[in-house]
Each structure stands twice: as C-alpha cells, then as structure tokens.
Amino acid sequence: MTDNKKLQEIRSRIDLIDKQLQDLITERAGCAKEVAGLKDIVGDTSEYYRPEREAQVLQAVVQRNRGPLSDECMARLFREIMSACLYLQHPMKVAYLGPEGTYTQAAVSKHFGSSVETVPLGTIDEVFREVEANAAHYGVVPIENSTEGAVSHTLDMFVNSDLNICSEVELRIHHYLLSKDNDLSQIKRIYGHQMALSQCREWLDANAVKIERIALNSNAEAAQRASHEPGTAAIAGVSAAEIYQLNRLAANIEDKQNNTTRFLVIGRQMPASSGHDKTSLLVSAANKSGALYRLLKPLSEHNITLTRIESRPSRQGMWEYVFFIDIEGHIEDANVASALQDFKSEAAMIKVLGSYPCAVL
C-alpha cells in the first residue's frame, strides 16, 4: 500500500470519527435541553449549574483517559462541551476581577468554559456586590498563590458576606514581559500587580535591575498602559499580549516553576457532596491560652486533614483575630459534621463559608 493511499484511509477514518463525535455531542445537547424542560415543569430553575455534578464528570474523564491527549487537554474539551450544553439550559453571567486579560478571567474560562457571559469588574469588593445583588450568577476571585500566600482582601470580604464558596479553580501562572517596544533596552518602567512583581523578583533583579517597577491593581491594567505608553513594559499573561497587541520580550519569567494561583467561585448555593470535597470555615476563638489548640483538636479526633489556616484581624476589637480554615471533606460527611459540633463548644463564632468540589486539575 502506498503512503498516499494509507494517508487517505486514515483521513477517511478521521472523517467518520468526526461525524460520530458530532452526532454524540448533538445527542448530549438534546439531553441537556430535556433536563431543562423537566426543571421548568417542576419549577426547579434555581440551580442549572451543579458544581458537584460537573466535578464528577471531569473526574471520570481524567480516570478514563489513556492518552495520547493529556488529562488537562481532555478535561478542557469536555469542559467546553458542558459549557455549551449548560448555555442551552440557562445562560449564565459570571463576574470576575478585571479588566479583560487578567489571570482571573483565565480562571473563569478554565472553570466555566467559553459559553458564559463574563463581567469584568475593578475590585474584589465589586465582584462580591455584583453576585450579592443578583446582577451575576457567580463570581470568581483570587484567594491564594503558591509562592506569595493569601489574598487578604478576598478573605476579609467573607467576614460580612452571605455568599458561599461553590467551587475552586487552580491555575498555573506563567508571567510574560510584554511591551509595544521590541527590546528590553528600550524599557524605562515595568508595570505589574504587586504579587506579580514579587513572583518575578529574581528575574527582574537579574535582567532589569535599573528599570523602575510600578505596582498597579492588576496585570491587565499594566498591559493596558503598556499598550499606549512608549518605553513601558508589563508583567502579564499571554492572553493580555493578544488582547492588547503587545510584543513578548520574555516568557516564563516567574521565579518558581510551580507558581500556581487558587481562585474561588462564589455564589448562593451550597453544592452537594461530589465525593472529593473541601470545606472552608471562618472561626474565632476566645482570647485565652490554648484556645487555638482546643479549637483544632476535633479535626485530629475525627481524622480530618487540615489543608490551610490563615489569621486575619477581626476588626471587632484590638488584637482580636479570626481564622480561615480549609479542611478535607464535605459538611454532609459524618466525621466533618461531628467535628463541627465539637467546634461549637470551643469557638466564639463559626461560619461555614462553603463545602465544594476540589479542583480537578
């Protein structure tokens, strides 16, 4: 068999597979519309988006994957299919920390796919308010970075907000140095979010030590400025280069190869258990010796893993603090429910911020 004939056979198989895939996707979309119709009949239109269900689907996709496509690539394909099907049921609006081109927007795309309406807002406060006012179904905000730690502004917003954490997104962060200019020697100032400047400190000290560094509210704002200010560069993601038509002077300038930011999806629902969940708590302890030890003791007694703890001023009194705690498990799990009961005897205040699926990838 000649190479050309063999190639034609492979292409014919691909055409057949493409048709089968399209037929199956169409069938899946039809099922999604049936679900929407049933929900309309019974009057259950409040929760078309089910974080736990989507997490279970993606977990199954990853478990079934045998290559050659990576788990991340396969999950991304299925995410887009689910996003398009959900749009048929109920178009969603998602607010995020903007402007366009931020890593938070990339987190929205990774989690919800492209079939949602996105609303870029200027501050984390505005994202919370947009969801609280029902002007958006969900919001996405940064909560912590693997090298720079917690985003304190997001933590503080949970103290008085009634919104729940519905899901989480982990995004690998690659920083680029972007500019309208073509060479680093032409750059007099570098803009970036303070956290991005910190994450690239070693690279900047080695390659741009004499260039002024200016912190802004977001990396996208930095890219916006760089797009019309000569002699200026921005630290931002690759999407910002495309949006603001900037040249890439340097790629992957972050100091740590595993630089990852975690984002939270905020909304009004409390997802059911997905089987692989996390629970976030806001707790205050009495200001006395051993209070924190006694507060955390139930976690050990009920065999619960503590994955994160942060303290923040309570703003209710001098030297009074609240603790943000992440644990493995869902409030529907027996051991977590028992631990929360024990918490109440030691905590001055306890608030469940959410029980939600762990990030799949």
C-alpha positions as CSV (number, residue, x, y, z in Angstrom):
1,M,0.0,0.0,0.0
2,T,1.4,3.4,-1.0
3,D,1.9,6.1,1.6
4,N,-0.7,8.3,-0.2
5,K,-3.3,5.6,-0.1
6,K,-2.6,4.8,3.6
7,L,-2.9,8.6,4.4
8,Q,-6.2,8.7,2.6
9,E,-7.5,5.8,4.6
10,I,-6.6,7.5,7.9
11,R,-8.2,10.7,6.8
12,S,-11.4,8.7,5.9
13,R,-11.4,7.2,9.4
14,I,-11.0,10.6,10.9
15,D,-14.0,11.9,8.9
16,L,-16.1,9.0,10.2
17,I,-15.0,9.6,13.8
18,D,-15.7,13.3,13.5
19,K,-19.3,12.5,12.3
20,Q,-19.8,10.1,15.2
21,L,-18.4,12.7,17.7
22,Q,-20.7,15.4,16.3
23,D,-23.8,13.1,16.5
24,L,-23.0,12.2,20.1
25,I,-22.4,15.8,21.1
26,T,-25.8,16.7,19.5
27,E,-27.4,13.9,21.4
28,R,-25.8,15.1,24.6
29,A,-27.1,18.6,23.9
30,G,-30.6,17.2,23.4
31,C,-30.4,15.5,26.8
32,A,-29.4,18.8,28.4
33,K,-32.4,20.5,26.9
34,E,-34.6,17.7,28.3
35,V,-33.2,18.3,31.7
36,A,-34.0,22.0,31.4
37,G,-37.6,21.1,30.3
38,L,-38.1,18.8,33.3
39,K,-36.7,21.5,35.7
40,D,-39.2,24.0,34.2
41,I,-42.1,21.6,34.7
42,V,-41.4,21.1,38.4
43,G,-40.4,24.8,38.9
44,D,-36.8,23.9,39.8
45,T,-34.9,26.6,37.8
46,S,-32.6,27.8,40.6
47,E,-29.6,25.5,40.1
48,Y,-28.9,24.6,36.5
49,Y,-25.2,24.7,37.2
50,R,-24.3,21.9,39.6
51,P,-20.6,22.2,40.7
52,E,-20.5,18.7,42.2
53,R,-22.0,17.1,39.1
54,E,-19.5,18.8,36.8
55,A,-16.6,17.9,39.1
56,Q,-17.8,14.2,39.0
57,V,-17.9,14.3,35.2
58,L,-14.4,15.7,34.9
59,Q,-13.0,13.3,37.5
60,A,-14.4,10.4,35.4
61,V,-13.0,11.9,32.2
62,V,-9.5,12.0,33.8
63,Q,-9.8,8.5,35.2
64,R,-10.8,7.1,31.8
65,N,-8.1,8.9,29.8
66,R,-5.5,6.7,28.3
67,G,-3.7,9.3,26.1
68,P,-2.2,10.3,23.9
69,L,-4.0,13.6,24.9
70,S,-3.1,14.8,28.4
71,D,-5.6,14.8,31.2
72,E,-5.7,18.6,31.1
73,C,-6.4,18.7,27.4
74,M,-9.1,16.0,27.6
75,A,-10.8,17.8,30.6
76,R,-10.7,21.1,28.7
77,L,-12.5,19.5,25.7
78,F,-15.2,18.1,28.0
79,R,-15.5,21.4,29.9
80,E,-16.3,23.2,26.6
81,I,-19.0,20.6,25.8
82,M,-20.6,21.0,29.2
83,S,-20.4,24.8,28.9
84,A,-22.2,24.8,25.6
85,C,-24.9,22.4,26.9
86,L,-25.4,24.5,30.1
87,Y,-25.9,27.5,27.9
88,L,-28.8,25.7,26.2
89,Q,-30.4,25.2,29.6
90,H,-29.7,28.6,31.1
91,P,-27.2,31.3,30.0
92,M,-25.0,32.3,33.0
93,K,-23.3,35.6,33.9
94,V,-20.0,35.4,35.8
95,A,-18.3,38.4,37.4
96,Y,-14.6,38.5,37.8
97,L,-11.7,40.7,38.9
98,G,-10.9,42.5,35.6
99,P,-10.1,44.2,33.4
100,E,-10.1,41.9,30.4
101,G,-6.9,39.9,30.2
102,T,-6.4,39.1,33.9
103,Y,-5.5,35.7,35.3
104,T,-8.9,35.7,37.0
105,Q,-10.5,35.8,33.5
106,A,-8.4,32.8,32.5
107,A,-9.6,31.0,35.7
108,V,-13.2,31.8,34.6
109,S,-12.6,30.3,31.2
110,K,-10.9,27.2,32.7
111,H,-13.8,26.6,35.0
112,F,-16.9,27.6,33.1
113,G,-15.8,27.3,29.5
114,S,-16.4,29.9,26.9
115,S,-20.2,29.7,26.7
116,V,-20.9,32.2,29.6
117,E,-21.2,35.9,29.7
118,T,-18.3,37.5,31.7
119,V,-18.4,40.8,33.6
120,P,-15.0,42.3,34.3
121,L,-15.0,44.5,37.5
122,G,-12.4,46.7,39.0
123,T,-12.2,45.4,42.6
124,I,-12.8,42.2,44.6
125,D,-15.5,44.1,46.5
126,E,-17.4,44.8,43.3
127,V,-17.4,41.1,42.4
128,F,-18.9,40.2,45.7
129,R,-21.5,43.0,45.4
130,E,-22.4,42.0,41.8
131,V,-23.3,38.5,43.0
132,E,-25.0,39.6,46.2
133,A,-27.2,41.9,44.1
134,N,-28.1,39.0,41.8
135,A,-26.6,41.0,38.9
136,A,-24.4,38.0,38.2
137,H,-25.0,34.3,38.9
138,Y,-21.4,33.7,40.1
139,G,-18.2,35.5,40.8
140,V,-14.5,34.4,40.6
141,V,-11.9,35.9,42.9
142,P,-8.3,35.0,43.7
143,I,-7.7,33.6,47.2
144,E,-4.0,32.5,47.4
145,N,-0.8,32.0,45.4
146,S,1.6,29.1,46.0
147,T,4.6,31.4,46.4
148,E,3.1,34.7,47.8
149,G,0.4,33.4,50.1
150,A,-3.2,34.6,50.8
151,V,-5.1,37.4,49.0
152,S,-6.1,39.1,52.2
153,H,-8.8,41.3,50.6
154,T,-10.7,38.2,49.5
155,L,-10.5,36.7,53.0
156,D,-11.8,40.0,54.5
157,M,-14.8,40.1,52.2
158,F,-16.1,36.7,53.6
159,V,-16.4,38.1,57.1
160,N,-19.6,40.0,56.3
161,S,-20.8,38.4,53.1
162,D,-23.6,35.8,52.9
163,L,-22.2,34.3,49.8
164,N,-20.9,30.7,49.7
165,I,-17.8,29.2,48.1
166,C,-19.3,27.0,45.3
167,S,-16.1,25.7,43.8
168,E,-12.3,26.3,43.3
169,V,-10.0,26.7,40.4
170,E,-6.2,26.2,40.3
171,L,-4.4,28.0,37.5
172,R,-0.7,27.5,36.6
173,I,0.7,31.1,36.3
174,H,3.2,31.9,33.5
175,H,4.3,35.6,33.5
176,Y,5.4,37.3,30.4
177,L,7.2,40.6,29.9
178,L,5.1,42.5,27.3
179,S,5.6,45.8,25.5
180,K,4.9,47.7,22.3
181,D,8.7,48.1,22.1
182,N,10.8,45.4,20.6
183,D,13.8,45.2,23.0
184,L,14.3,45.3,26.8
185,S,17.0,48.0,26.3
186,Q,14.2,50.4,25.3
187,I,12.2,49.9,28.6
188,K,12.3,52.6,31.3
189,R,9.5,51.3,33.6
190,I,7.7,48.0,34.3
191,Y,4.1,47.8,35.4
192,G,2.5,44.8,37.2
193,H,0.4,43.7,40.1
194,Q,2.4,43.8,43.3
195,M,2.1,40.0,43.6
196,A,3.3,39.5,40.0
197,L,6.3,41.8,40.7
198,S,7.1,39.8,43.7
199,Q,6.8,36.5,41.8
200,C,9.3,37.7,39.2
201,R,11.7,39.4,41.6
202,E,14.7,37.2,40.9
203,W,14.3,37.6,37.1
204,L,13.8,41.3,37.4
205,D,16.9,41.7,39.6
206,A,19.0,39.7,37.1
207,N,17.7,41.3,33.9
208,A,16.1,44.7,34.7
209,V,17.7,45.9,38.0
210,K,17.9,49.5,36.9
211,I,14.3,49.7,35.5
212,E,11.6,51.3,37.6
213,R,8.9,48.9,38.9
214,I,5.4,50.2,39.4
215,A,2.6,48.3,41.1
216,L,-0.9,48.5,39.7
217,N,-4.3,47.0,40.6
218,S,-4.0,44.2,38.0
219,N,-1.7,42.8,35.4
220,A,-4.3,43.5,32.8
221,E,-4.2,47.2,33.7
222,A,-0.4,47.0,33.4
223,A,-0.9,45.6,29.8
224,Q,-3.4,48.3,29.0
225,R,-0.9,51.0,30.0
226,A,2.0,49.4,28.2
227,S,-0.1,49.3,25.0
228,H,-0.1,53.1,24.7
229,E,3.0,54.2,26.7
230,P,6.4,54.1,24.9
231,G,9.3,52.8,26.9
232,T,6.9,50.8,29.1
233,A,6.6,47.0,29.7
234,A,4.0,45.0,31.6
235,I,4.1,41.7,33.5
236,A,1.0,39.8,32.4
237,G,-0.3,36.6,30.9
238,V,-0.1,35.5,27.3
239,S,-3.8,36.4,26.8
240,A,-3.1,40.0,27.6
241,A,-0.4,40.0,24.8
242,E,-3.1,39.0,22.3
243,I,-5.8,41.4,23.7
244,Y,-3.6,44.5,23.8
245,Q,-1.4,43.6,20.8
246,L,1.9,43.6,22.7
247,N,5.3,42.0,21.9
248,R,6.6,39.3,24.1
249,L,10.0,40.4,25.3
250,A,10.5,37.5,27.7
251,A,8.5,34.4,28.6
252,N,8.0,32.4,31.8
253,I,9.8,35.0,34.0
254,E,8.2,33.8,37.2
255,D,10.9,32.7,39.8
256,K,9.1,29.4,40.8
257,Q,8.3,26.8,38.2
258,N,5.2,25.6,40.1
259,N,3.8,29.1,40.5
260,T,0.0,28.5,40.9
261,T,-2.9,30.7,42.0
262,R,-6.1,29.3,43.5
263,F,-9.4,31.0,42.8
264,L,-12.8,30.7,44.4
265,V,-16.2,30.6,42.7
266,I,-18.7,32.5,44.9
267,G,-22.4,32.2,44.7
268,R,-25.6,31.5,46.7
269,Q,-25.8,27.7,46.5
270,M,-24.1,25.1,48.8
271,P,-23.1,22.2,46.5
272,A,-23.9,18.6,47.5
273,S,-21.0,16.2,48.0
274,S,-19.0,15.2,45.0
275,G,-17.0,12.6,46.8
276,H,-13.8,14.7,46.7
277,D,-14.5,17.9,48.5
278,K,-13.2,20.7,50.7
279,T,-14.9,22.7,53.4
280,S,-13.9,26.3,54.3
281,L,-14.6,27.7,57.7
282,L,-14.4,31.1,59.4
283,V,-13.7,30.7,63.1
284,S,-12.9,32.9,66.0
285,A,-11.6,31.6,69.3
286,A,-11.8,33.1,72.8
287,N,-8.6,35.1,73.5
288,K,-7.1,32.8,76.1
289,S,-4.3,30.4,76.5
290,G,-4.5,27.2,74.4
291,A,-7.7,28.4,72.6
292,L,-6.4,27.6,69.1
293,Y,-5.1,24.2,70.1
294,R,-8.5,23.3,71.6
295,L,-10.3,24.7,68.5
296,L,-8.3,22.4,66.2
297,K,-8.3,19.3,68.3
298,P,-11.7,18.0,66.9
299,L,-10.0,17.8,63.5
300,S,-7.5,15.3,64.8
301,E,-10.0,13.4,66.8
302,H,-12.3,12.9,63.8
303,N,-9.4,12.1,61.4
304,I,-9.9,15.2,59.3
305,T,-7.0,16.8,57.3
306,L,-6.4,20.5,57.7
307,T,-5.1,21.9,54.4
308,R,-4.9,25.6,55.2
309,I,-5.2,28.1,58.0
310,E,-4.9,31.9,57.9
311,S,-5.4,34.5,60.5
312,R,-6.9,38.0,59.9
313,P,-7.8,40.8,62.3
314,S,-11.4,40.6,63.3
315,R,-11.9,44.3,63.1
316,Q,-14.2,44.0,66.1
317,G,-11.6,44.7,68.8
318,M,-7.9,45.3,69.2
319,W,-5.7,42.2,68.8
320,E,-8.8,40.0,68.1
321,Y,-8.4,37.6,65.2
322,V,-10.5,35.3,63.1
323,F,-9.1,32.1,61.4
324,F,-9.9,30.9,57.9
325,I,-9.6,27.1,57.8
326,D,-9.8,24.7,54.9
327,I,-10.3,21.0,55.6
328,E,-10.8,17.9,53.5
329,G,-14.4,16.6,53.3
330,H,-17.9,17.9,53.0
331,I,-20.3,19.0,55.7
332,E,-22.6,16.1,54.7
333,D,-19.7,13.7,55.7
334,A,-20.4,12.2,59.2
335,N,-16.9,13.0,60.5
336,V,-17.0,16.6,59.3
337,A,-20.5,17.1,60.8
338,S,-19.3,15.7,64.2
339,A,-16.2,17.9,64.2
340,L,-18.3,21.0,63.5
341,Q,-20.5,20.1,66.5
342,D,-17.4,19.9,68.7
343,F,-16.1,23.2,67.2
344,K,-19.2,25.0,68.5
345,S,-18.2,24.2,72.1
346,E,-14.8,25.9,71.7
347,A,-15.4,28.6,69.1
348,A,-16.7,32.1,69.9
349,M,-18.0,32.1,66.3
350,I,-18.1,29.6,63.5
351,K,-19.3,30.2,59.9
352,V,-19.3,27.6,57.1
353,L,-18.1,29.5,54.0
354,G,-18.7,26.6,51.7
355,S,-18.4,22.9,51.1
356,Y,-17.4,22.4,47.4
357,P,-15.6,20.1,45.0
358,C,-11.8,20.2,45.0
359,A,-10.2,21.4,41.8
360,V,-10.0,18.5,39.4
361,L,-6.8,19.7,37.6
